[in-house]
Amino acid sequence: MNIELLLEDFCHYSTYIRGVSKNTIRRYRQNISHYARASKITLVSDITEKNVQTFFLEGRMLKNWKATTYRTYYMTLLVFFRWCIKNGHLEKNYAKDLELPIIEKSLPTKLKKQEALRLLEFAYNYPYTHKYLKYRNHALFSMFLFAGLRKSELLNLKLNDVDLENLTIFVRLGKGNKDRIIPMSCTLAQSLNRYLLERKKLYKTCPEFFTSSNRNSGFTSSGLKLLVNQLKKASGLQFTIHKLRHTFATLMLEGGCDIYSLSKMMGHSDIKTTTIYLSATTEHLRSQIAIHPLNDNVHL
């Protein structure tokens, strides 16, 4: 059977039976199609242990895959082959016995406190063509830095998900299809309120919280990419949206937030994922070493 046709069936099953997210489905399509093209195969019967091993070996050797990229392809093919076996399209899961590379334990990159403040200043004071952009963009980057949202979570945010009265942000179906509520600081609420007043003046009625400047529709991923490049050039700061999320996490720890609360706000399934930020902030470590009981009893 043709792999691309089988892939459609697999994606429909994953969507409507397993309930995986749109982002996961997109990853399934991209990774499985890439494997088929790279291996020059069109039929599921063409899948062999050799071409699967070659695909992963060449990915590491020729395409310089990171360990995380390798593992992403591995998990995709593992699940796809498992489904193929269950439905009688394949006899063996050729991904099952692959060795996995060790994940490099690099610290997450972040902006320093002064750099984060500088970014917000540029987002507000940039010479925009319309006042609406000033308030929207400041609110948008404030949401990243004061709430730690992922890019997809921010773009999918609806007007009703932001409760200024109760100072909460409802993240609907975040990573792993999990809902969560993030508390909102008064500083963030002030920025969002300014934006909403300007949004109302322009009669924006679409359900998305962040909207396009010239259309009555939600702000797009491509629009956000252009905005990030615009502010990177203007501010001289090198950052990505994910780097802003890392910045939120490390600043929260430096401010005294406990790891359990931060894990809930970040939407992590496992608190171990959150603990990496402990290593990224020397301020937090310094505050912890200061509580050593002998500090107050040794006199030289």
C-alpha positions as CSV (number, residue, x, y, z in Angstrom):
1,M,0.0,0.0,0.0
2,N,1.1,3.6,-0.7
3,I,2.8,5.2,2.3
4,E,1.2,8.6,1.8
5,L,-2.3,7.1,1.7
6,L,-1.5,5.1,4.8
7,L,-0.2,8.2,6.4
8,E,-3.5,9.9,5.9
9,D,-5.3,7.0,7.7
10,F,-2.8,7.1,10.5
11,C,-3.3,10.9,11.0
12,H,-7.1,10.5,11.0
13,Y,-6.8,7.7,13.6
14,S,-4.4,9.8,15.7
15,T,-6.6,12.9,15.5
16,Y,-10.0,11.3,16.2
17,I,-9.2,8.3,18.3
18,R,-6.0,9.2,20.2
19,G,-6.9,12.9,20.2
20,V,-3.4,14.2,19.6
21,S,-2.8,17.9,18.9
22,K,-2.6,19.6,15.4
23,N,1.1,20.2,16.0
24,T,1.7,16.5,16.6
25,I,-0.2,15.7,13.4
26,R,1.9,18.2,11.5
27,R,5.0,16.5,12.9
28,Y,3.8,13.1,11.8
29,R,3.1,14.2,8.3
30,Q,6.5,16.0,7.9
31,N,8.7,13.3,9.5
32,I,7.1,10.3,7.9
33,S,7.0,11.9,4.4
34,H,10.7,13.0,4.9
35,Y,11.6,9.4,5.7
36,A,9.9,8.1,2.6
37,R,11.5,10.7,0.3
38,A,15.0,10.2,1.8
39,S,14.7,6.4,1.5
40,K,13.2,6.7,-2.0
41,I,10.3,4.5,-1.2
42,T,6.6,4.8,-2.0
43,L,5.1,1.5,-0.6
44,V,4.9,0.3,3.0
45,S,6.3,-3.0,1.8
46,D,9.5,-1.1,0.9
47,I,10.2,-0.3,4.5
48,T,13.2,-2.4,5.7
49,E,15.5,-2.5,8.7
50,K,18.3,-1.3,6.5
51,N,16.7,1.8,5.0
52,V,15.4,2.8,8.5
53,Q,18.9,2.5,10.0
54,T,20.4,4.3,7.0
55,F,17.9,7.1,7.4
56,F,18.9,7.7,11.0
57,L,22.7,7.3,10.4
58,E,22.7,9.8,7.6
59,G,20.6,12.2,9.6
60,R,23.3,12.3,12.3
61,M,26.3,12.1,9.9
62,L,25.3,14.2,6.9
63,K,22.6,16.4,8.2
64,N,24.1,17.0,11.7
65,W,20.9,16.2,13.6
66,K,20.9,17.0,17.2
67,A,20.0,14.2,19.6
68,T,16.6,15.8,20.1
69,T,15.9,15.8,16.4
70,Y,17.0,12.1,16.2
71,R,14.6,11.3,19.0
72,T,11.7,13.2,17.4
73,Y,12.0,11.2,14.2
74,Y,12.5,8.0,16.3
75,M,9.2,8.5,18.2
76,T,7.3,9.4,15.1
77,L,8.4,6.3,13.2
78,L,8.0,4.1,16.3
79,V,4.3,5.1,16.7
80,F,3.6,4.9,12.9
81,F,5.2,1.4,12.5
82,R,3.4,0.2,15.6
83,W,0.1,1.3,14.1
84,C,1.0,-0.3,10.7
85,I,1.7,-3.7,12.5
86,K,-1.6,-3.5,14.4
87,N,-3.5,-3.0,11.1
88,G,-1.7,-5.7,9.2
89,H,0.4,-3.4,7.0
90,L,3.8,-4.3,8.5
91,E,5.3,-7.3,10.2
92,K,8.1,-5.7,12.3
93,N,8.7,-2.4,14.0
94,Y,12.1,-1.5,12.5
95,A,12.5,1.5,14.8
96,K,12.1,-0.4,18.0
97,D,15.7,-1.6,18.3
98,L,17.4,1.6,17.3
99,E,19.9,3.0,19.8
100,L,19.1,6.5,21.1
101,P,21.8,9.2,21.4
102,I,22.2,10.9,24.8
103,I,20.5,14.2,25.0
104,E,23.0,17.1,25.4
105,K,22.3,18.7,28.7
106,S,22.8,22.3,27.7
107,L,21.4,25.1,29.8
108,P,18.5,27.0,28.3
109,T,19.5,30.4,26.9
110,K,17.7,33.4,28.3
111,L,17.7,37.2,28.4
112,K,19.1,39.0,31.5
113,K,16.7,41.1,33.5
114,Q,17.9,44.4,31.9
115,E,17.8,42.9,28.4
116,A,14.1,41.8,29.0
117,L,13.3,45.3,30.1
118,R,15.1,46.7,27.1
119,L,13.0,44.5,24.8
120,L,9.8,45.7,26.3
121,E,10.9,49.3,26.0
122,F,11.7,48.8,22.3
123,A,8.3,47.1,21.8
124,Y,6.6,50.1,23.2
125,N,8.7,52.9,21.8
126,Y,9.4,51.6,18.3
127,P,8.3,54.2,15.6
128,Y,5.2,52.3,14.4
129,T,2.9,53.5,11.7
130,H,-0.1,53.2,14.0
131,K,-0.7,53.6,17.7
132,Y,-2.5,50.3,17.8
133,L,0.8,48.5,17.1
134,K,2.5,50.1,20.1
135,Y,0.0,48.7,22.5
136,R,-0.5,45.4,20.9
137,N,3.2,44.6,20.5
138,H,4.0,45.7,24.1
139,A,1.1,43.5,25.4
140,L,2.3,40.6,23.2
141,F,5.9,40.6,24.4
142,S,4.7,41.2,28.0
143,M,2.6,38.0,27.7
144,F,5.7,36.0,26.8
145,L,7.9,37.6,29.5
146,F,5.3,37.8,32.3
147,A,3.4,34.5,31.7
148,G,5.8,32.2,29.8
149,L,3.4,31.3,27.0
150,R,4.5,29.2,24.1
151,K,4.2,30.7,20.6
152,S,1.2,28.5,19.6
153,E,-0.5,29.1,23.0
154,L,-0.3,32.9,22.5
155,L,-1.5,32.8,18.9
156,N,-4.4,30.5,19.9
157,L,-5.4,32.6,22.8
158,K,-9.1,33.8,22.7
159,L,-10.5,37.0,24.0
160,N,-12.5,35.1,26.6
161,D,-9.4,33.3,27.8
162,V,-8.0,36.5,29.4
163,D,-9.8,37.6,32.6
164,L,-8.5,41.0,33.7
165,E,-10.9,41.2,36.6
166,N,-9.6,38.0,38.2
167,L,-6.1,38.3,36.8
168,T,-6.0,34.9,35.1
169,I,-5.0,33.6,31.7
170,F,-6.7,30.4,30.6
171,V,-4.5,28.4,28.2
172,R,-6.7,26.1,26.2
173,L,-5.3,22.8,25.0
174,G,-1.6,23.7,25.4
175,K,1.2,21.2,24.7
176,G,0.0,17.7,25.3
177,N,-3.6,18.9,24.9
178,K,-3.6,20.1,28.6
179,D,-5.6,23.1,29.8
180,R,-4.0,25.3,32.5
181,I,-4.6,28.6,34.3
182,I,-1.8,31.1,34.7
183,P,-2.0,33.9,37.2
184,M,-1.5,37.4,35.9
185,S,0.6,40.1,37.5
186,C,-0.8,43.7,37.8
187,T,2.0,44.9,35.5
188,L,0.9,42.5,32.7
189,A,-2.8,43.3,33.3
190,Q,-2.0,47.0,32.8
191,S,-0.3,46.4,29.5
192,L,-3.2,44.1,28.3
193,N,-5.8,46.6,29.4
194,R,-4.2,49.3,27.3
195,Y,-4.1,47.0,24.3
196,L,-7.8,46.0,24.7
197,L,-8.9,49.6,24.9
198,E,-7.1,50.4,21.6
199,R,-8.4,47.1,20.1
200,K,-12.0,48.2,20.9
201,K,-11.5,51.6,19.3
202,L,-10.6,49.8,16.0
203,Y,-13.8,47.6,16.3
204,K,-11.9,44.4,16.3
205,T,-14.5,41.7,16.8
206,C,-12.7,38.5,15.9
207,P,-12.4,35.9,18.8
208,E,-8.6,35.8,18.9
209,F,-7.0,37.9,21.6
210,F,-4.2,39.3,19.5
211,T,-5.3,40.5,16.1
212,S,-3.8,41.7,12.9
213,S,-3.4,45.5,12.5
214,N,-5.1,45.8,9.1
215,R,-7.6,42.9,9.3
216,N,-10.3,41.7,11.7
217,S,-8.6,38.4,12.2
218,G,-6.1,36.8,14.6
219,F,-2.4,37.6,14.5
220,T,-0.5,35.0,12.5
221,S,2.7,33.0,12.9
222,S,4.3,34.7,9.9
223,G,3.3,38.1,11.3
224,L,4.9,37.3,14.6
225,K,8.1,36.1,12.9
226,L,8.3,39.5,11.0
227,L,7.7,41.4,14.3
228,V,10.5,39.4,16.1
229,N,13.0,40.2,13.3
230,Q,11.9,43.8,13.4
231,L,12.6,44.2,17.1
232,K,15.8,42.1,17.0
233,K,17.2,44.5,14.5
234,A,16.0,47.6,16.4
235,S,17.1,46.5,19.9
236,G,20.3,44.6,19.0
237,L,19.1,41.7,21.2
238,Q,19.3,38.2,19.9
239,F,16.2,36.2,21.0
240,T,13.6,33.7,20.0
241,I,10.1,33.2,21.3
242,H,11.3,30.1,23.2
243,K,14.2,32.1,24.6
244,L,11.6,34.5,26.1
245,R,9.9,31.5,27.7
246,H,13.2,30.5,29.2
247,T,13.6,34.1,30.4
248,F,10.3,34.0,32.2
249,A,11.2,30.8,34.0
250,T,14.6,31.9,35.2
251,L,13.4,35.3,36.3
252,M,10.6,33.7,38.3
253,L,13.1,31.5,40.1
254,E,15.4,34.4,40.8
255,G,12.4,36.2,42.2
256,G,11.8,33.4,44.7
257,C,9.1,31.3,42.9
258,D,9.1,27.7,44.0
259,I,9.8,25.0,41.4
260,Y,6.4,23.3,41.9
261,S,4.4,26.5,41.1
262,L,6.6,27.3,38.2
263,S,6.1,23.8,36.8
264,K,2.3,24.3,36.9
265,M,2.6,27.8,35.2
266,M,4.9,26.4,32.5
267,G,2.5,23.5,31.7
268,H,5.2,20.8,32.2
269,S,4.0,17.2,32.6
270,D,7.0,16.3,34.6
271,I,8.6,18.6,37.2
272,K,12.0,17.3,36.1
273,T,11.6,19.4,33.0
274,T,11.3,22.5,35.1
275,T,14.4,21.7,37.3
276,I,16.8,22.5,34.4
277,Y,16.0,26.2,35.1
278,L,17.5,25.8,38.5
279,S,20.9,25.4,36.9
280,A,20.4,28.4,34.6
281,T,20.1,30.9,37.4
282,T,23.1,31.6,39.6
283,E,21.0,34.0,41.6
284,H,18.8,31.2,42.8
285,L,21.7,29.0,43.6
286,R,23.4,31.8,45.5
287,S,20.2,32.3,47.6
288,Q,20.1,28.6,48.4
289,I,23.7,28.3,49.5
290,A,23.1,31.3,51.8
291,I,20.8,29.2,54.0
292,H,23.6,26.8,55.0
293,P,23.2,26.6,58.9
294,L,27.0,27.1,59.5
295,N,27.0,30.5,57.8
296,D,25.9,32.3,61.0
297,N,28.1,30.3,63.4
298,V,31.6,30.4,61.9
299,H,33.6,33.5,63.0
300,L,37.1,33.9,61.6
